[in-house]
Amino acid sequence: MDSKQANLLDSLQALGSTIIAFSGGADSAYLAWAAKQTLGDAALAVTADSASLPRRHLQEATAFARDFGIRHEIIATHEFENPLYVRNQPDRCFFCKDELFGELDALAGARGFSSVCYGINLDDTGDVRPGHKAAVKHSVLSPLLDARLTKREIRELSHQAGLPTWDRPASACLSSRIPHGTPVTPENLLMVERGEEALRELGFRQVRVRHHGEIARIEVAPEEFPRALSVEATQAMSQALKAVGFRYVALDLTGYRQGSLNVLQ
């Protein structure tokens, strides 16, 4: 693990300068931190803001960059103007990342940065990743993947470095909560965001609200099931999600898992 980190730092140093696509999650935060260690202000973390980014994530990304002295900017992306993104087919993530990397390419060219990087890791290659095709299209670098770093290793190295993101729950854009074939809109994403925030206020840590029209399907981590299945919790969850606009509320007994909507297609 330590040798992998050394290889990562060497590869970043060799870039001279870079822009990091920075969502604020564990992977991109570790990558931004590593780039800061080797390149200083020649590394720029850039967060893309749109209706698919939860406000919580934007705030966490901003706070992380501030606390660790990482040069950071926020840009607007416009994936919702692309009907191929809005129609929400299984390749939706390609159009999102194509928009993002196009913006970062332009920024790198205008500012004189030599490269653009993003935080895909070795474990991510086992899931459906249309966004990686966009990365290849735009020649975006994948330093964590090149270093063969796994999610577990990134979390452990982040812990050793004192990064608060080391145990942050897995995160993904809000559009990942909408089943393929159902158009993604700012309105249904806002329902999801408000619903997930309400569940976090109830004390749930790893949680997803999957949007199935009038139905909210809740996924919580298996270790949180005992509390989720109590009468008090089920009533509170139902009230919270109906308050944001859902008519019916269901608890998925399989529990939280990444890419669950991919399996359901």
Secondary structure, DSSP 4 states (H G I P E B T S, - for coil): -HHHHHHHHHHHHHHSSEEEE--SSHHHHHHHHHHHHHHGGGEEEEEEESTTS-HHHHHHHHHHHHHTT--EEEEE--GGG-HHHHTT-TTHHHHHHHHHHHHHHHHHHHHT-S-EE----GGGGGS--HHHHHHHHTT-B-HHHHTT--HHHHHHHHHHTT-GGGGPPP---GGGGS-TTSPP-HHHHHHHHHHHHHHHHTT-SSEEEEEETTEEEEEE-GGGHHHHTSHHHHHHHHHHHHHTT-SEEEE-TT---TTHHHHH-
